[in-house]
Amino acid sequence: MTEALPNCRSCGTALTITLVDLGYSPLANSYVPRERAHIPDPRYPLHVRVCSECWLAQADAAVPADEIFDAHYAYFSSFSDSWLAHCRRYAKKMIDGLGLGSESLVIEIASNDGYLLQYFVAEGIPVLGIEPTANTAAAAEARGVPTLVEFFTEDLGKRLAAEGRRPDLICSANVLAHVPDINDFVRGVAALLTGDAVYTVEFPHLLNLIREVQFDTIYHEHYSYLSLIAVERIFANAGLRVFEVEELPTHGGSLRVHACRTGASHPEGPGVAKVRADERAAHLDSAEGYQGFAGKCDEVRAGLMDFLTQAQDAGRRVAAYGAAAKGNTLLNYCGIGTELIEYCVDRNPAKQDTLLPGSRIPVHGPEMMRERRPDYVLILPWNLKTEIMGQLADLRARGTQFVTAIPSISITA
């Protein structure tokens, strides 16, 4: 008997197009305490399909959100200097562009450790963070960012509106992909917006994911992989209109979409038509645009395995930098463990002295690279390559070389 196809979580259409099936993988941010090393990681299917009606790319709903975003969630946004600089620039742009001041309100959905809202607080602008993970929310409160520890839903949006919380700006960065019920989330945003209030949302662009073979950005906490085509339809169904789109270099190529209520006065900016045209040219509005991606993922795996086995045969030491979720997808898809990569380092203390899920590679602080200098550093968060190489300039001067695997093996001496 043929297994029934899942339905699109936005429009309900049966999902007949596969983008890629990465097999079974552990949760990418579930770092393993050393004392639990003997307990096998649960593994879940990681299969991304595309809706032929609304063109939303989406992972099979294999894991409930409250199992992923729990009290021990280990991703803290503030451990990337380049990301903080990006956020500081965004805050200034929105403060100036919208004329925000002491009578305004900025709400961030999935505010993490206060990495963004701190820059509005510093300018005396009232803020509210909404964040489901208690440990990151506590870090935000310590920064002076008032934070509501809840998942954002339509019900919460309506409740805040009823309490008189009427923001001039709602923002969310790299959260829309993390929402299992994307329609409910966007309706919640619409419930909070009035007049000319603005919602900005940033997300990695599906067009770049496909072009640059960024399959390592696929993991269970990313329920959706977003194009402007899909986002405009979802927003329109909730009474929202996209009026501008910015293309950003962050996370390997992202979009920042500016939206408002359908009847708001904001004119449409040139970025909207440009990105629409780019997506049509790449056939993201037809099955053709999604064909052949899985084969390219296999080529990346083969290239990385060839490099690592050759390094091993030559007696070279390889370590990884960045205990990133994307790195865990890559390592588990390739079946890599401590036989090929000796250890990993990360600046985040919450990840140090743990083991990477699946691969069980030990995670240390960056100082380990000075104690046991590797010949090669595999940079798992390749989007931060320049920043990381700068942090390890002393190793580079001593002969360490830097490697990234996406979209193909690249070695920098």
C-alpha positions as CSV (number, residue, x, y, z in Angstrom):
1,M,0.0,0.0,0.0
2,T,1.4,3.4,-1.0
3,E,2.0,5.8,1.8
4,A,-0.2,8.9,1.7
5,L,1.6,12.1,0.7
6,P,1.7,14.9,3.4
7,N,-0.3,18.0,2.7
8,C,1.0,21.6,2.4
9,R,0.9,23.2,5.8
10,S,-0.2,26.5,4.2
11,C,-2.8,25.6,1.5
12,G,-3.5,21.9,2.1
13,T,-2.4,20.6,-1.3
14,A,-0.9,17.2,-1.5
15,L,2.9,17.5,-1.7
16,T,4.1,15.7,-4.9
17,I,7.5,17.4,-5.4
18,T,10.6,16.4,-3.5
19,L,13.4,19.0,-3.1
20,V,15.7,16.6,-1.2
21,D,15.5,13.7,1.2
22,L,18.4,13.8,3.7
23,G,17.4,10.6,5.4
24,Y,17.2,10.4,9.2
25,S,19.1,12.9,11.4
26,P,19.1,14.0,15.0
27,L,17.9,17.4,16.1
28,A,20.5,19.9,15.0
29,N,20.6,22.0,18.2
30,S,20.4,19.0,20.6
31,Y,24.0,19.0,21.9
32,V,24.8,16.0,24.0
33,P,26.1,16.3,27.6
34,R,29.2,14.2,28.2
35,E,27.4,12.2,30.8
36,R,24.8,11.1,28.2
37,A,27.3,10.0,25.7
38,H,26.2,6.4,26.0
39,I,22.6,7.2,25.0
40,P,21.9,7.1,21.3
41,D,20.5,10.2,19.6
42,P,16.8,10.0,18.5
43,R,16.8,10.5,14.7
44,Y,13.9,11.8,12.6
45,P,13.3,12.0,8.8
46,L,14.5,15.1,7.1
47,H,12.6,15.3,3.9
48,V,11.8,18.7,2.1
49,R,8.9,18.8,-0.3
50,V,7.5,21.7,-2.4
51,C,3.8,22.6,-2.8
52,S,2.8,22.7,-6.5
53,E,0.0,25.2,-5.7
54,C,1.5,27.9,-3.4
55,W,5.2,26.9,-3.9
56,L,6.0,26.7,-0.2
57,A,9.0,24.5,0.4
58,Q,8.6,22.6,3.7
59,A,10.1,19.8,5.8
60,D,7.9,16.9,6.8
61,A,6.5,17.7,10.3
62,A,8.4,15.0,12.1
63,V,9.1,16.8,15.5
64,P,6.8,18.9,17.6
65,A,8.1,22.5,18.1
66,D,8.1,22.3,21.9
67,E,10.6,19.4,21.7
68,I,13.0,21.5,19.7
69,F,12.6,24.9,21.3
70,D,12.8,23.8,24.9
71,A,14.4,25.3,28.1
72,H,17.8,23.9,27.0
73,Y,17.8,25.4,23.5
74,A,21.5,26.2,22.8
75,Y,21.4,28.9,20.1
76,F,22.2,32.3,21.4
77,S,22.3,35.0,18.7
78,S,24.9,37.3,20.4
79,F,27.9,35.1,19.7
80,S,28.4,36.4,16.2
81,D,30.0,39.8,16.0
82,S,29.1,40.3,12.3
83,W,25.4,39.4,13.1
84,L,25.4,42.0,15.9
85,A,26.8,44.6,13.5
86,H,24.0,43.7,11.0
87,C,21.4,44.2,13.8
88,R,22.8,47.5,14.9
89,R,22.6,48.8,11.3
90,Y,19.0,47.6,11.0
91,A,17.9,49.3,14.2
92,K,19.4,52.6,13.1
93,K,17.7,52.3,9.6
94,M,14.3,51.6,11.1
95,I,14.6,54.3,13.8
96,D,15.4,56.9,11.2
97,G,13.1,55.6,8.5
98,L,10.0,55.3,10.7
99,G,10.8,58.2,13.1
100,L,10.7,56.0,16.2
101,G,11.0,57.5,19.6
102,S,10.0,57.3,23.3
103,E,6.3,57.1,22.4
104,S,6.8,54.2,19.9
105,L,6.8,50.5,20.5
106,V,8.9,47.8,18.8
107,I,8.0,44.2,19.2
108,E,10.4,41.4,18.1
109,I,9.0,37.9,17.7
110,A,11.6,35.3,18.6
111,S,13.8,37.9,20.3
112,N,16.3,35.3,21.6
113,D,18.8,36.8,24.0
114,G,18.0,40.5,23.2
115,Y,20.6,40.7,20.5
116,L,18.5,43.1,18.4
117,L,16.1,44.9,20.7
118,Q,19.1,46.0,22.9
119,Y,19.9,48.6,20.2
120,F,16.4,50.1,20.4
121,V,16.5,50.1,24.2
122,A,19.8,52.0,24.0
123,E,18.0,54.8,22.1
124,G,15.2,55.0,24.7
125,I,12.6,53.2,22.5
126,P,10.1,51.0,24.4
127,V,10.3,47.3,23.3
128,L,8.8,43.9,23.9
129,G,10.5,40.6,23.1
130,I,8.5,37.4,22.6
131,E,10.7,34.3,22.9
132,P,9.6,30.7,23.7
133,T,13.0,29.5,25.1
134,A,13.4,30.4,28.7
135,N,17.2,30.4,28.8
136,T,17.7,32.9,26.0
137,A,14.8,35.0,27.3
138,A,16.6,35.2,30.7
139,A,19.7,36.5,28.9
140,A,17.5,39.2,27.2
141,E,16.0,40.3,30.5
142,A,19.5,40.7,31.9
143,R,20.2,43.1,29.0
144,G,17.2,45.2,30.0
145,V,14.9,43.7,27.2
146,P,11.4,42.9,28.7
147,T,10.5,39.5,27.3
148,L,7.4,37.4,27.2
149,V,8.2,33.7,27.3
150,E,5.7,32.2,24.9
151,F,5.4,30.9,21.4
152,F,3.9,33.6,19.1
153,T,0.4,32.7,17.8
154,E,-2.7,34.3,16.4
155,D,-4.2,34.1,19.9
156,L,-1.2,35.9,21.5
157,G,-1.3,38.6,18.8
158,K,-5.0,39.2,19.5
159,R,-4.4,39.2,23.2
160,L,-1.6,41.8,23.0
161,A,-3.8,44.0,20.7
162,A,-6.7,43.8,23.2
163,E,-4.2,44.9,25.9
164,G,-3.5,48.0,23.9
165,R,0.0,46.9,22.7
166,R,0.0,48.6,19.3
167,P,3.6,48.5,17.8
168,D,4.9,50.8,15.2
169,L,7.3,48.1,14.2
170,I,7.2,44.3,14.4
171,C,10.3,42.5,13.4
172,S,11.5,38.9,13.2
173,A,14.7,37.6,11.8
174,N,15.2,34.0,10.9
175,V,12.0,32.9,12.6
176,L,9.3,32.5,9.9
177,A,11.0,29.3,8.8
178,H,10.8,28.0,12.4
179,V,7.0,28.2,12.6
180,P,5.1,25.0,12.2
181,D,1.7,26.8,11.6
182,I,2.9,29.6,9.3
183,N,-0.7,30.8,8.6
184,D,-1.5,31.2,12.3
185,F,1.7,33.1,12.9
186,V,1.1,35.6,10.1
187,R,-2.5,36.1,11.2
188,G,-1.1,37.0,14.6
189,V,1.2,39.6,13.1
190,A,-1.8,41.0,11.2
191,A,-3.8,41.3,14.4
192,L,-1.1,43.5,15.9
193,L,-0.6,45.9,12.9
194,T,-2.7,49.0,12.6
195,G,-2.5,52.0,10.3
196,D,0.9,52.3,8.7
197,A,2.7,50.1,11.2
198,V,5.3,47.9,9.6
199,Y,6.4,44.3,9.8
200,T,9.8,43.3,8.7
201,V,10.9,39.7,8.4
202,E,14.3,38.3,7.4
203,F,14.8,34.8,6.1
204,P,17.3,32.8,4.0
205,H,16.2,33.0,0.4
206,L,15.2,29.6,-1.1
207,L,16.6,30.9,-4.4
208,N,20.1,31.0,-2.9
209,L,19.7,27.7,-1.0
210,I,19.1,26.0,-4.4
211,R,21.7,27.9,-6.4
212,E,24.5,27.5,-3.8
213,V,23.5,24.0,-2.7
214,Q,23.0,25.2,0.9
215,F,21.4,21.9,2.0
216,D,23.0,22.2,5.4
217,T,20.5,24.9,6.2
218,I,17.9,22.2,6.2
219,Y,17.2,20.9,9.7
220,H,14.1,20.0,11.7
221,E,13.6,23.4,13.4
222,H,13.3,24.9,9.9
223,Y,9.8,23.9,8.9
224,S,9.7,26.1,5.8
225,Y,12.2,27.3,3.1
226,L,11.0,30.6,1.8
227,S,10.7,32.4,-1.5
228,L,9.0,35.7,-2.1
229,I,6.4,33.8,-4.2
230,A,5.3,31.8,-1.3
231,V,5.5,34.5,1.3
232,E,3.4,37.0,-0.7
233,R,0.6,34.5,-1.0
234,I,0.6,33.6,2.7
235,F,0.7,37.3,3.7
236,A,-2.1,38.3,1.3
237,N,-4.3,35.6,2.8
238,A,-3.8,37.3,6.2
239,G,-4.6,40.8,4.9
240,L,-0.9,41.9,4.5
241,R,0.8,43.5,1.6
242,V,4.6,43.3,0.8
243,F,5.8,46.8,-0.1
244,E,9.5,46.4,-0.2
245,V,12.2,43.6,-0.4
246,E,15.9,44.0,0.4
247,E,18.5,41.4,-0.6
248,L,21.0,40.8,2.2
249,P,24.3,38.8,2.3
250,T,23.4,37.3,5.7
251,H,23.1,33.5,6.1
252,G,24.3,32.9,2.6
253,G,21.8,35.3,1.0
254,S,18.6,36.4,2.7
255,L,15.6,38.6,2.0
256,R,14.2,41.3,4.3
257,V,10.6,41.7,3.4
258,H,8.7,44.8,4.5
259,A,4.9,44.4,4.9
260,C,2.0,46.3,6.1
261,R,-1.8,46.1,6.2
262,T,-3.3,45.8,2.7
263,G,-4.8,49.3,3.0
264,A,-1.7,51.1,4.4
265,S,-0.2,54.0,2.5
266,H,3.3,52.6,1.9
267,P,4.2,52.7,-1.9
268,E,5.7,49.6,-3.5
269,G,9.5,49.8,-3.7
270,P,11.6,48.5,-6.6
271,G,13.0,45.5,-4.7
272,V,9.6,43.7,-5.0
273,A,9.5,43.5,-8.8
274,K,13.2,42.7,-8.9
275,V,13.0,39.6,-6.7
276,R,9.7,38.5,-8.3
277,A,11.5,38.5,-11.7
278,D,14.6,36.7,-10.3
279,E,12.4,33.9,-8.9
280,R,10.4,33.6,-12.1
281,A,13.6,33.3,-14.1
282,A,14.8,30.5,-11.8
283,H,11.4,28.8,-12.3
284,L,10.5,28.8,-8.7
285,D,6.9,28.9,-9.8
286,S,7.1,25.5,-11.5
287,A,8.4,22.0,-10.7
288,E,11.4,22.6,-13.0
289,G,13.0,25.0,-10.5
290,Y,13.4,22.2,-7.9
291,Q,14.7,19.4,-10.0
292,G,18.3,18.2,-9.7
293,F,19.0,19.7,-6.3
294,A,19.3,16.3,-4.6
295,G,22.1,15.2,-7.0
296,K,24.1,18.4,-6.2
297,C,23.8,17.6,-2.5
298,D,25.4,14.2,-3.2
299,E,28.2,15.9,-5.0
300,V,29.0,18.1,-2.0
301,R,29.0,15.0,0.2
302,A,31.4,13.2,-2.1
303,G,33.7,16.2,-2.3
304,L,33.9,16.6,1.5
305,M,34.5,12.9,2.1
306,D,37.3,12.9,-0.5
307,F,39.0,15.8,1.2
308,L,38.8,14.3,4.7
309,T,40.0,10.9,3.7
310,Q,42.9,12.3,1.8
311,A,43.8,14.5,4.8
312,Q,43.6,11.4,7.0
313,D,45.8,9.4,4.7
314,A,48.4,12.2,4.7
315,G,48.4,12.3,8.5
316,R,46.9,15.7,8.7
317,R,44.9,16.9,11.8
318,V,41.4,18.3,11.0
319,A,39.2,20.2,13.5
320,A,35.9,22.0,13.0
321,Y,35.0,25.6,14.0
322,G,31.4,26.4,14.9
323,A,29.1,23.9,16.5
324,A,26.4,25.2,14.2
325,A,23.1,23.5,13.4
326,K,24.0,23.7,9.7
327,G,27.2,21.9,10.5
328,N,25.3,19.1,12.2
329,T,23.1,18.5,9.1
330,L,26.3,18.4,7.0
331,L,28.2,16.0,9.3
332,N,25.2,13.6,9.7
333,Y,24.3,13.5,6.0
334,C,27.9,12.7,5.2
335,G,28.3,10.2,8.1
336,I,31.3,12.0,9.6
337,G,32.5,11.4,13.1
338,T,35.7,11.6,15.2
339,E,37.5,9.2,12.9
340,L,37.8,12.2,10.4
341,I,37.4,15.3,12.5
342,E,39.2,15.3,15.9
343,Y,37.2,18.0,17.7
344,C,35.1,21.1,17.2
345,V,35.3,24.5,18.9
346,D,32.7,27.2,19.6
347,R,32.5,30.5,21.4
348,N,29.2,29.7,23.0
349,P,29.7,28.3,26.6
350,A,26.3,26.5,26.3
351,K,27.8,24.3,23.6
352,Q,31.3,23.7,25.1
353,D,32.0,20.4,26.9
354,T,29.2,18.7,24.9
355,L,29.2,16.4,21.9
356,L,27.7,17.2,18.6
357,P,24.5,15.3,18.0
358,G,24.9,12.3,15.8
359,S,28.6,12.7,15.0
360,R,29.5,12.8,18.7
361,I,32.5,15.1,17.9
362,P,33.5,16.8,21.2
363,V,33.0,20.6,21.5
364,H,35.6,22.8,23.2
365,G,36.3,26.5,23.6
366,P,38.4,28.2,20.8
367,E,41.5,27.9,23.0
368,M,41.7,24.2,22.1
369,M,42.9,25.2,18.6
370,R,46.0,26.8,20.2
371,E,46.7,23.7,22.4
372,R,46.2,21.2,19.6
373,R,46.7,23.2,16.4
374,P,45.0,21.6,13.4
375,D,46.4,21.5,9.9
376,Y,42.9,22.2,8.6
377,V,40.0,24.0,10.1
378,L,36.6,23.0,8.6
379,I,34.4,26.1,9.0
380,L,30.9,24.7,9.5
381,P,29.1,28.1,9.6
382,W,30.5,29.0,6.2
383,N,28.5,32.3,6.2
384,L,30.9,33.5,9.0
385,K,34.1,32.4,7.2
386,T,35.7,35.9,7.1
387,E,34.9,36.6,10.8
388,I,36.2,33.2,11.9
389,M,39.4,33.4,9.9
390,G,40.0,36.8,11.5
391,Q,39.6,35.3,14.9
392,L,42.1,32.6,14.0
393,A,44.7,34.8,12.2
394,D,47.5,33.5,14.5
395,L,46.8,29.9,13.4
396,R,46.8,30.9,9.8
397,A,50.2,32.5,10.3
398,R,51.5,29.2,11.6
399,G,50.3,27.3,8.5
400,T,46.7,26.2,9.4
401,Q,44.5,26.2,6.3
402,F,40.7,26.9,6.3
403,V,38.1,24.8,4.5
404,T,34.5,25.2,3.6
405,A,32.4,22.5,1.9
406,I,29.4,24.5,0.5
407,P,28.8,24.8,-2.4
408,S,32.0,22.8,-3.1
409,I,35.3,22.3,-1.3
410,S,37.3,25.5,-1.0
411,I,40.7,25.7,0.8
412,T,42.2,29.0,1.9
413,A,45.8,29.0,2.9
